[in-house]
């Protein structure tokens, strides 16, 4: 991964964690929590992973909390934080389709052969409004064969990226 811009905001690990814990009304910019969650991929430490997991568990539905939560899920995936799998898995049932998408992607990045988690991901193929391409690609990457019949139904999708992902499986 190109790291030229990894520390573009010149934040330390402590500063990024502090931003994640700061209430929105006390931040100079409400998107600072998102930035902090993104920046913590530069610090693959237990402290960073714990701070990201705390952010994922924040159920506040306000927009800036949701986007920080989504980014925290993604960052945990980038860090391949297997300790976070149970917390990320809990996002598979989220009503926010983008959080679900990030959770599926993160599980794919971390990797698992847990049939219960894989089946939970496969069940998302039957749920309206999901990012089916990411779900299909993740199930294929994790070689979850029981999902093949569900995936096959997407080969005729009008959405070309979805159909392409299904055909490639």
N, C-alpha and C positions, 0 to 999 in steps of 0.2 A: 504494500500500500504506500502511495506517495505521501510522505510526511512533511512536505514543504510548508503546508498550511496548518499543521497539527496544532500549533499553539498561537494561532493568529490573534487570539484575544488576550494572550499573555496572562492567563489565569493559572494560579497554582491549584493543586488538588484541594487544599483547604478552602480557597476562595470559591471554587466551583461547588463544593459540598455546602458551604455556607449559603450560597445563592439558592440551592435547592431547598434549603430549610427556611428561607426567608418568606414571610407572608407576602402575597402579591401587592398589597397596598403599601408595602414598605420598599418595594423595588423601584429603581429609577426607570426601568423599562420592563413591562410585564413579560416580555419574551426572554428575560434573563434566565429563568428556570429552564427553558428549552435549551438555551445556549449552554448552560451548565451541564445538563444531562448529556448533551452531545459531546462536550469537552472531556467528560470523564473517561472516554475511551482511551485517552492518553495516559491514564493511571490505572493499570490493571491490578489494583490492590483490593484487599478485603474491605477497607473503608469505603472506597468508591463503589464497589459492588453493593455493599450494604445500603449506601445512600441512594443508589439507583433503585434497589428493591423497595426501599421505603417510599420512593416517589411513585413506583408502580402501584403500591397499595393505597395511594391517595385517591379516594373515590369522589372527590369534589368534581362536579360536572361542569364547572366554569371553563370556558374555552382555553385559557392559558394554563390551567391545571391539566386539561386533557392533552394538550399538545406536548407538555413536559412529560406526561405519563407515557405517551406514545414513543417519544424520543428515548426515554429511560428503558423501555422494552427493547427498542432497537439497539441501544448501547450495550445492554446485557447480552444480546445476541452477538454483537461484534466482539465483545470480550470473551465469548464462549463460556459464560458463567453458568456452568451446569448446576451449581447450588441454587440458582434462581429458577430452575425449571418449574417447580410447583407454583411459584408466583406468576410466572409467565403463562403457565397453563390456565390459571384462573382467568386470564384475559380472553381466552377463547370464547367465553360466554358473554363477553361485553356487548352492550348494545351499540357501541361506536364501532362501525365497520373498519375504520382505520386502525384502531387499537387491536382488533382481531387480526387484521392483515399483518401488523408488525409482530404480533405474538406468533403467528404461524411462521413468518420469516425467521424470527429469532430462534424458535425451536428447531427449524431446519439448520440454522447456523451452528447451534450448540450440538445438535444431533441427539437422537434417542431411538431406541428400539422398543420402548415401552408400548405394548399393543393398545393399552387404554388411551394413552395420549394420541397415538396415531389414529385410532378409531374416532376419537373426538374431533380431530382435524378433518378426517374423511366425512364425518357427519355435516360439516360446514358446507359441503358441496350440495346439500339439500336445503340449505337455508338461503332465502332470498337476500339479495343485496350484498353479497360477499365478493371479495376479490378472488375469483375462482382461479385465475392464472397462477397466482402465488400459491394457492392451496394445492393445485395440481403439481406445480413444480416442486414444492416441498415434499409432497407424498412420493413423487417419483425419486427425488434425491435420497429420501430415506428408505426407498425400495419397499414401500408398503403395498404389497400385492393384493390384499383384500379390498383395496379401493379401486382396483382396475375397472370393474364393471361400472362403478359410479363415474369414473373419469371418462370412460368410453362414451358416455352420453353427451359429453361436451365436444366431441370431435365434429359435430355438425352445428356448432354454435355460430351465430351470425357475427359474433365478436371474433375477429381473426386471431388476435393474440391468445385468446382462450382456446380456440379450436387448435391452433398450432401447438400450444402446450400439451393439450390432450393427445393429439396425434403423435407428438414426439415421445410420449410415454409409452 
